[in-house]
């Protein structure tokens, strides 16, 4: 088992439980954070933030970790939803461009500092390409049949064109001889 940093004392119980469960899952893999990052399409530094409760993981990161450990993702996604609802919000300074004076070139406004509290965490849809293949719906049987018939018509047309080209070549060879 890894020697984890202690979690902040002021974490809500839902967040603490969720992060502890994520840590157990990660430990079960036996992988380093680098190897886990390679298997899940999330970087080592991202996993470090998620597993130390400095940032909530996106839902897809939780699903990816569950896939690596062959664990029921639905159960952990429920825990994720409960934790994200109460995850401590971070006040982030935001650079907002001040309105440019009339007649000034675009983008020439001064920057002002403002702070904005994030209203809710977004579920960042970082998904490995191989997961996108599994989400494509199966085509309807009628569409498959129509596609099959269309491709066979195209093949028949190509064969007729090749035969016509061969016939033209043979006729051309006899007329020159």
C-alpha positions in Angstrom: 0.0 0.0 0.0 1.3 3.5 -0.8 2.2 6.1 1.7 -0.4 8.7 0.9 -0.3 12.3 2.1 -2.9 13.0 4.8 -6.1 14.5 3.4 -7.0 18.0 4.6 -8.9 18.0 7.9 -11.7 20.3 6.6 -12.8 18.0 3.8 -16.4 17.0 3.8 -17.0 13.4 4.7 -18.3 12.5 1.3 -15.2 13.8 -0.4 -12.9 12.1 2.1 -14.7 8.8 1.6 -14.6 9.1 -2.2 -10.9 10.0 -2.3 -10.0 7.2 0.1 -11.9 4.7 -2.1 -10.1 6.1 -5.2 -6.8 5.6 -3.4 -7.7 2.0 -2.6 -8.6 1.4 -6.2 -5.3 2.9 -7.3 -3.3 0.8 -4.8 -5.1 -2.3 -6.1 -3.7 -1.7 -9.5 -0.1 -1.8 -8.3 0.7 0.8 -10.9 2.6 4.0 -10.4 0.9 7.3 -11.2 2.8 7.4 -14.5 1.7 4.0 -15.5 -1.9 4.8 -14.4 -1.8 7.9 -16.5 -0.7 5.9 -19.6 -3.6 3.4 -19.1 -6.3 6.0 -18.4 -5.3 9.0 -20.7 -5.0 11.3 -17.6 -1.6 12.6 -16.7 0.4 11.7 -13.6 -0.1 15.2 -12.2 -3.8 15.0 -12.8 -4.0 11.7 -10.8 -1.8 13.3 -8.1 -4.4 16.2 -7.7 -7.3 13.8 -7.8 -5.9 11.4 -5.2 -4.8 14.2 -2.9 -8.2 15.9 -3.0 -6.9 19.1 -4.4 -9.1 18.8 -7.4 -12.2 16.7 -8.2 -11.6 14.2 -11.0 -13.8 14.3 -14.0 -16.3 11.5 -14.2 -14.5 9.9 -17.1 -11.3 9.6 -15.0 -13.2 7.6 -12.4 -14.7 5.4 -15.1 -11.2 4.9 -16.6 -9.7 3.9 -13.2 -12.6 1.5 -12.6 -12.0 -0.1 -16.1 -8.3 -0.6 -15.2 -9.2 -2.3 -11.9 -12.2 -4.2 -13.4 -14.5 -2.6 -10.8 -18.1 -1.6 -11.1 -17.9 2.0 -12.4 -21.6 2.8 -11.7 -21.0 2.5 -7.9 -18.0 4.8 -8.0 -19.8 7.3 -10.2 -22.5 7.6 -7.6 -19.8 8.3 -5.0 -18.3 10.8 -7.4 -21.6 12.6 -7.8 -22.1 12.8 -4.0 -18.5 14.1 -3.5 -18.6 16.7 -6.3 -21.8 18.2 -4.9 -20.0 19.1 -1.6 -16.4 19.5 -2.9 -15.0 22.7 -1.5 -15.2 25.5 -4.1 -12.0 27.3 -5.0 -11.9 31.1 -5.5 -9.8 31.6 -8.7 -8.5 34.9 -9.9 -9.8 35.5 -13.4 -8.2 37.9 -15.9 -11.0 39.8 -17.5 -10.2 42.3 -20.3 -11.5 45.8 -19.5 -13.6 47.4 -22.3 -11.5 49.0 -24.9 -11.9 52.8 -25.4 -13.9 53.8 -28.5 -11.7 53.8 -31.6 -9.0 51.6 -30.0 -7.8 48.5 -32.0 -9.5 45.2 -31.1 -7.9 43.4 -28.2 -6.2 46.6 -26.9 -8.1 46.8 -23.6 -6.3 46.7 -20.3 -6.6 43.6 -18.2 -8.2 43.8 -14.7 -8.1 41.3 -11.9 -11.4 39.9 -10.6 -12.1 36.9 -8.6 -14.9 34.6 -9.4 -16.2 31.6 -7.5 -16.7 28.6 -9.7 -20.4 27.7 -9.6 -20.1 24.1 -10.4 -17.4 21.7 -11.6 -17.6 20.7 -15.2 -17.4 17.1 -16.2 -14.4 17.4 -18.6 -15.1 15.0 -21.4 -11.6 13.7 -21.8 -12.2 10.3 -23.3 -9.7 7.9 -24.9 -10.4 7.3 -28.6 -11.1 3.6 -28.0 -14.0 4.5 -25.7 -15.6 6.5 -28.5 -15.7 3.4 -30.7 -17.8 1.6 -28.1 -20.3 4.5 -28.0 -21.2 4.4 -31.7 -24.7 3.0 -32.1 -25.3 -0.2 -34.0 -26.8 0.5 -37.4 -30.4 -0.6 -38.2 -30.7 -3.8 -40.2 -32.5 -2.0 -43.0 -29.6 0.5 -43.2 -27.1 -2.3 -43.3 -29.0 -4.0 -46.1 -29.3 -0.8 -48.1 -25.6 -0.2 -47.6 -24.8 -3.7 -48.7 -26.9 -3.4 -51.8 -25.4 -0.1 -52.7 -21.9 -1.4 -52.3 -22.7 -4.4 -54.5 -24.1 -2.1 -57.2 -21.0 -0.1 -57.0 -18.9 -3.2 -57.3 -20.9 -4.4 -60.3 -20.5 -1.0 -62.0 -16.7 -1.2 -61.4 -16.5 -4.7 -62.9 -18.5 -3.6 -66.0 -16.2 -0.6 -66.4 -13.1 -2.9 -66.2 -14.6 -5.3 -68.7 -15.3 -2.4 -71.1 -11.8 -1.1 -70.7 -10.4 -4.6 -71.5 -12.7 -4.9 -74.5 -11.5 -1.5 -75.8 -7.9 -2.5 -75.3 -8.4 -5.8 -77.2 -10.2 -4.1 -80.0 -7.5 -1.5 -80.2 -4.8 -4.1 -80.3 -6.5 -5.9 -83.3 -7.0 -2.8 -85.3 -3.4 -1.8 -85.0 -2.1 -5.3 -86.0 
